[in-house]
Amino acid sequence: MQNNGRTRFTLLAISKLYNTRVNLVGVDENHRWIRPMPVYQSDIFAQEKKAFEIFGVTELVLNDWLGPVPRAEDRFFVRNPQVLPQLVKVLDQAEKAKLLRSLVDDSVDAIFSRGRTLGLIKAVVKDVNFRRNPYNPLEYEARLVFEDKVGNMSYNWMVTDLMWHKTFQEFIRQNPGKLSERLKEMRQILNTRESYFVIGLTRIFIEYPGPYGGCWPQVLGILVL
């Protein structure tokens, strides 16, 4: 299937990948989930003119992904100095709510059992964790324990939302010794406000295959209205 050309992309999550790489996750003008790649933090934060923002609509050029083992939503992000990504608008509060309510799925299984690797859920949060990565003390590990609205099982997933990590690291620097209290507050906020999780699957891990066809599930973005 050809899927080439200029696209209006609404960004819903910036997910940590590795080194300076990130995943951008969002939807096109027809509310189809897409994942432009490859993207670097410099594409987001080091540009003279901002091109990407959460809930921002960016016009950019995408081509079909031709790499190995593509996921359904993967697209090739075209870097062309003649057609740079351009931020067209940022959704207002009413537009944000309308978009999220139109995209939300009933459950994790409703997303991953239908050939998709991206989707949006509302969840009941049981625990919020943020700690030093036991395998790399220079980095942090974030996790959420939650149930989806079906509520027939509990999930304990890594959170790779870049903004979530940055927010907690900044809090730790400014408020030493108060992380535990903040984690409890955040759990309450997520359960009392209108909150959504952008969830997705990694690529297949051959050495350490995950539970979804060899892929691992993650919370890619956390959106609170």
C-alpha positions in Angstrom: 0.0 0.0 0.0 1.4 3.4 -1.0 1.2 6.0 1.7 3.5 8.8 0.5 3.4 12.5 0.6 2.5 15.4 2.8 0.5 14.5 6.0 -1.1 16.5 8.7 0.1 14.7 11.8 -1.3 15.4 15.4 1.4 14.5 17.9 0.1 12.6 21.0 3.4 11.1 22.5 7.1 11.5 22.4 8.6 8.2 23.5 12.2 7.6 24.6 13.9 5.1 22.4 17.7 4.9 22.9 20.6 7.4 22.8 19.1 10.5 21.2 16.4 8.6 19.2 12.7 9.1 20.0 9.4 7.7 18.7 6.8 10.2 17.6 3.3 8.8 17.9 0.0 10.3 16.8 -2.7 10.3 14.2 -3.2 11.7 10.7 -6.1 13.8 9.5 -8.2 10.6 9.1 -7.4 9.6 12.7 -5.2 6.7 11.6 -2.4 5.9 14.0 1.1 6.6 12.6 4.7 6.4 13.9 7.2 8.6 11.8 10.7 7.2 11.9 13.6 7.8 12.4 13.3 10.9 14.6 15.9 12.4 17.0 15.5 14.7 20.0 17.2 17.4 17.9 14.2 17.3 15.5 12.0 18.2 18.5 14.1 20.5 20.7 17.0 22.0 18.7 15.2 23.6 15.8 15.1 27.4 15.4 11.4 27.2 14.7 9.3 24.7 16.7 7.8 22.0 14.5 6.4 19.5 17.0 4.4 19.9 20.1 2.0 17.6 22.0 -1.4 18.2 20.6 0.2 20.1 17.8 -0.7 19.5 14.2 2.4 19.3 12.0 2.5 19.1 8.3 5.4 16.8 7.2 6.3 14.4 4.5 6.0 10.7 5.1 6.7 7.7 2.9 6.0 4.0 3.3 8.3 2.2 5.7 10.6 -0.2 3.8 12.6 -1.5 6.7 12.5 -5.1 8.1 9.5 -6.3 10.1 7.4 -3.2 9.8 4.6 -2.5 12.2 1.3 -1.4 10.6 1.7 2.2 11.7 5.4 2.7 10.9 6.2 5.5 8.3 9.5 6.9 7.0 10.1 10.5 8.1 11.4 12.4 5.0 14.2 14.9 5.8 14.0 17.4 2.9 15.3 21.0 3.4 12.8 22.1 0.8 9.8 20.8 2.8 10.6 21.0 6.4 8.0 20.0 9.0 5.8 22.9 9.9 3.6 23.4 13.0 0.2 24.4 11.6 -1.8 24.8 14.9 -2.1 23.5 18.4 -5.4 22.0 19.5 -7.4 24.0 22.1 -8.9 22.2 25.2 -12.2 21.4 23.5 -10.4 20.0 20.4 -8.1 17.9 22.6 -11.0 16.3 24.5 -13.0 15.7 21.3 -10.0 14.0 19.6 -9.1 11.8 22.6 -12.7 10.7 23.1 -12.9 9.7 19.5 -9.8 7.6 19.6 -10.1 5.8 22.9 -10.3 2.0 22.8 -12.2 -0.2 25.3 -9.2 -2.3 26.3 -5.6 -3.4 25.6 -6.9 -6.5 23.8 -9.1 -4.4 21.6 -6.0 -2.8 20.2 -3.4 -5.5 20.0 -5.7 -8.4 18.9 -6.6 -6.5 15.7 -3.2 -6.2 14.1 -2.5 -2.7 15.5 0.5 -1.8 17.6 -0.7 1.7 18.7 -3.8 2.8 20.5 -5.4 4.8 23.3 -7.0 3.6 26.6 -8.4 5.0 29.8 -7.2 3.1 32.8 -7.5 2.6 36.6 -4.0 3.2 38.0 -3.0 0.9 40.9 0.6 2.2 41.3 3.0 4.7 39.9 6.8 4.0 40.1 9.9 6.0 39.2 13.3 4.9 40.3 16.9 4.5 39.2 17.3 1.8 36.5 18.8 -1.2 38.3 20.8 -2.1 35.2 22.0 1.4 34.5 22.1 3.8 37.5 22.6 6.8 35.2 19.1 6.4 33.9 15.6 6.2 35.5 13.0 3.6 35.0 9.3 4.5 35.1 6.4 2.0 35.4 2.7 2.0 35.8 0.5 -0.7 37.3 -3.0 -0.4 35.9 -6.2 -2.1 34.7 -8.0 -1.1 31.5 -11.8 -0.4 31.6 -12.6 -4.1 31.1 -10.7 -4.8 34.3 -10.0 -8.5 33.8 -6.3 -8.3 34.4 -3.6 -6.0 35.8 -0.7 -4.7 33.7 2.8 -3.6 34.9 4.4 -1.7 32.0 7.4 0.5 31.4 6.6 4.1 30.7 8.8 5.6 27.9 7.0 9.0 27.7 9.9 11.5 27.4 8.0 14.3 29.1 6.9 12.1 32.0 10.6 11.2 32.6 11.7 14.9 32.3 9.0 16.1 34.7 9.9 13.5 37.4 13.7 14.1 37.1 13.1 17.8 37.5 10.9 17.2 40.5 13.7 15.0 42.1 16.3 17.8 41.6 14.1 20.5 43.1 12.5 18.4 45.9 14.9 15.9 47.3 13.3 13.3 49.5 9.8 13.9 48.4 9.4 11.5 45.4 7.3 9.0 47.3 4.7 11.7 48.2 4.7 12.9 44.6 4.1 9.4 43.2 1.0 9.0 45.4 -0.3 12.4 44.3 0.2 11.5 40.6 -1.7 8.3 41.0 -4.6 10.3 42.5 -4.5 12.8 39.7 -4.5 10.1 37.0 -7.5 8.4 38.6 -9.6 11.6 39.3 -8.9 13.6 36.1 -9.8 12.6 32.5 -6.6 10.7 31.8 -5.5 8.7 28.7 -2.5 6.4 28.0 -1.0 6.1 24.5 0.1 2.5 24.4 2.2 0.7 21.8 4.3 -2.3 21.0 8.1 -2.4 20.4 9.6 -4.1 17.5 10.1 -7.9 17.8 12.9 -8.8 20.2 14.5 -12.0 19.0 16.8 -12.6 22.0 14.1 -11.7 24.6 10.8 -12.0 22.9 7.8 -10.2 24.5 4.3 -11.5 25.2 2.7 -9.9 22.0 4.1 -11.8 19.1 7.7 -11.2 20.3 7.0 -7.5 21.0 6.9 -5.7 24.4 4.1 -3.4 25.4 4.8 0.1 26.7 3.0 3.3 27.8 4.3 5.7 25.3 2.4 8.8 26.4 0.3 10.0 29.3 -2.3 12.7 28.5 -4.3 14.4 31.3 -7.1 16.9 30.4 
